Amino acid sequence: MLLFFLFLAVPLIEIALCIQVGGAIGLWWTLAIVIFTAILGTRLIRAQGVMAMNDLRSSFSEMRDPTEPLAHGAMILLAGALLLTPGFFTDAVGFALLIPPVRRAVIAYLRSRVQVESFTVTGAETYRGPPPGPGRGDVIDGEYREIDDADGADGPGKSGWTGH
């Protein structure tokens, strides 16, 4: 229901703002502002996207939790989509998402609404949240058979994956 409301409300807000701004400054200035914000937004997205990717890479190399750099990257991507969408409301939200303190506030809000049950980092301890439900144990049963590398899985020339 919320998604339906957003798909209905955002275009109505955009139309109303474009009519108001166009009436105040004229059609051509309104179009120029929309094009300028798209160009400026693209440049800002590129710069901040590179920084977010570098932060994500460093979190992986330092074995840190990549959740926050991933969230920043996702919000920068959303900001880019909003800035490329013509309109003043979406531009305002897009530019707001490019401000790091705003992104941190959104992440803090989302973090308070999401509960992490478990995560594992190779070479580190496992965090466990609430106990798993029925049938969700840590043991995975399986069967295997050894394959002679010279013959392939099902005979000469067959990979075992495709049957060819």
C-alpha positions as CSV (number, residue, x, y, z in Angstrom):
1,M,0.0,0.0,0.0
2,L,2.9,2.4,0.8
3,L,4.4,1.7,-2.6
4,F,1.1,2.5,-4.3
5,F,0.9,5.8,-2.3
6,L,4.5,6.7,-3.4
7,F,3.8,6.0,-7.1
8,L,0.7,8.2,-6.8
9,A,2.1,11.0,-4.6
10,V,5.5,11.6,-6.2
11,P,4.3,12.4,-9.7
12,L,1.6,14.7,-8.3
13,I,4.1,16.5,-6.2
14,E,6.4,16.9,-9.2
15,I,3.7,18.2,-11.4
16,A,2.6,20.7,-8.8
17,L,6.1,21.9,-8.2
18,C,6.9,22.2,-11.9
19,I,3.7,24.3,-12.5
20,Q,4.6,26.6,-9.5
21,V,8.2,27.1,-10.5
22,G,7.4,27.4,-14.2
23,G,4.8,30.0,-13.4
24,A,7.3,32.0,-11.3
25,I,10.4,31.9,-13.5
26,G,9.1,30.7,-16.9
27,L,9.3,27.5,-18.9
28,W,12.9,27.8,-20.3
29,W,14.4,28.6,-16.9
30,T,12.6,25.7,-15.4
31,L,13.9,23.3,-18.0
32,A,17.4,24.7,-17.6
33,I,17.3,24.0,-13.9
34,V,16.1,20.5,-14.4
35,I,18.9,19.8,-17.0
36,F,21.5,21.5,-14.8
37,T,20.6,19.4,-11.7
38,A,20.8,16.2,-13.8
39,I,24.3,17.2,-15.0
40,L,25.5,18.3,-11.5
41,G,24.0,15.2,-10.0
42,T,25.8,12.9,-12.4
43,R,29.1,14.4,-11.5
44,L,28.5,14.2,-7.8
45,I,27.3,10.6,-8.1
46,R,30.4,9.6,-10.0
47,A,32.7,11.2,-7.4
48,Q,30.8,9.8,-4.4
49,G,30.4,6.4,-6.0
50,V,34.2,6.1,-6.4
51,M,34.6,7.0,-2.7
52,A,32.0,4.5,-1.7
53,M,33.6,1.7,-3.8
54,N,37.0,2.5,-2.2
55,D,35.5,2.3,1.3
56,L,33.8,-1.0,0.4
57,R,37.1,-2.4,-0.9
58,S,39.0,-1.3,2.2
59,S,36.3,-2.9,4.5
60,F,36.8,-6.2,2.6
61,S,40.6,-6.0,2.7
62,E,40.6,-5.1,6.4
63,M,38.0,-7.8,7.3
64,R,35.5,-5.2,8.6
65,D,31.7,-5.4,8.4
66,P,30.8,-4.1,4.9
67,T,27.2,-3.3,5.8
68,E,27.7,0.5,6.1
69,P,29.7,1.0,2.9
70,L,27.1,-1.2,1.0
71,A,24.3,0.9,2.4
72,H,26.1,4.2,1.5
73,G,26.6,2.8,-2.1
74,A,23.0,1.8,-2.4
75,M,21.8,5.2,-1.3
76,I,24.2,6.9,-3.7
77,L,22.8,4.7,-6.5
78,L,19.2,5.7,-5.4
79,A,20.3,9.4,-5.3
80,G,21.6,9.0,-8.9
81,A,18.3,7.6,-10.1
82,L,16.4,10.4,-8.3
83,L,18.6,13.1,-9.8
84,L,18.2,11.7,-13.3
85,T,14.4,11.7,-12.9
86,P,13.1,15.1,-14.0
87,G,11.5,17.1,-11.2
88,F,12.3,19.3,-8.2
89,F,11.1,17.0,-5.4
90,T,13.1,14.0,-6.6
91,D,16.1,16.3,-7.1
92,A,15.8,17.5,-3.5
93,V,15.6,14.0,-2.1
94,G,18.5,12.9,-4.4
95,F,20.8,15.8,-3.3
96,A,19.9,15.1,0.3
97,L,21.0,11.5,-0.1
98,L,24.4,12.8,-1.4
99,I,25.1,14.4,2.0
100,P,27.0,11.9,4.2
101,P,25.3,12.9,7.5
102,V,21.9,12.4,5.9
103,R,22.9,9.0,4.7
104,R,24.3,8.1,8.2
105,A,20.9,9.2,9.7
106,V,19.0,7.0,7.3
107,I,21.3,4.1,8.1
108,A,20.9,4.6,11.8
109,Y,17.1,4.6,11.3
110,L,17.2,1.5,9.2
111,R,19.6,-0.2,11.6
112,S,17.1,0.4,14.5
113,R,14.4,-1.3,12.4
114,V,16.4,-4.4,11.2
115,Q,17.5,-7.3,13.4
116,V,20.5,-9.3,12.4
117,E,20.3,-13.0,13.4
118,S,23.8,-14.1,12.4
119,F,26.7,-13.3,10.2
120,T,30.1,-14.9,9.7
121,V,33.4,-13.5,8.6
122,T,36.0,-16.1,7.6
123,G,38.7,-16.2,10.2
124,A,36.6,-14.6,12.8
125,E,34.0,-15.6,15.3
126,T,30.4,-16.1,14.4
127,Y,27.7,-13.8,15.8
128,R,24.5,-15.6,16.6
129,G,21.3,-13.9,17.4
130,P,18.1,-15.7,18.5
131,P,18.2,-19.5,18.3
132,P,17.2,-21.0,14.9
133,G,13.7,-22.3,14.3
134,P,12.9,-25.9,13.8
135,G,14.8,-27.6,11.0
136,R,17.4,-24.8,10.8
137,G,20.4,-26.5,12.3
138,D,24.1,-25.8,11.5
139,V,24.7,-29.3,10.0
140,I,24.3,-29.9,6.3
141,D,24.2,-33.6,5.3
142,G,25.5,-34.6,1.9
143,E,26.9,-37.3,-0.2
144,Y,29.9,-37.3,-2.5
145,R,31.8,-39.5,-4.8
146,E,35.4,-39.2,-6.1
147,I,35.8,-38.5,-9.8
148,D,38.9,-39.6,-11.7
149,D,40.2,-36.4,-13.3
150,A,41.3,-38.2,-16.5
151,D,37.8,-39.6,-17.2
152,G,35.7,-36.7,-16.2
153,A,32.4,-37.2,-14.2
154,D,30.6,-39.4,-16.6
155,G,33.3,-40.7,-18.8
156,P,35.7,-39.2,-21.3
157,G,34.8,-35.7,-22.5
158,K,31.9,-35.2,-20.1
159,S,32.0,-32.5,-17.4
160,G,29.5,-33.9,-14.9
161,W,27.7,-30.5,-14.8
162,T,26.2,-30.4,-18.2
163,G,26.2,-34.0,-19.2
164,H,28.1,-33.2,-22.4
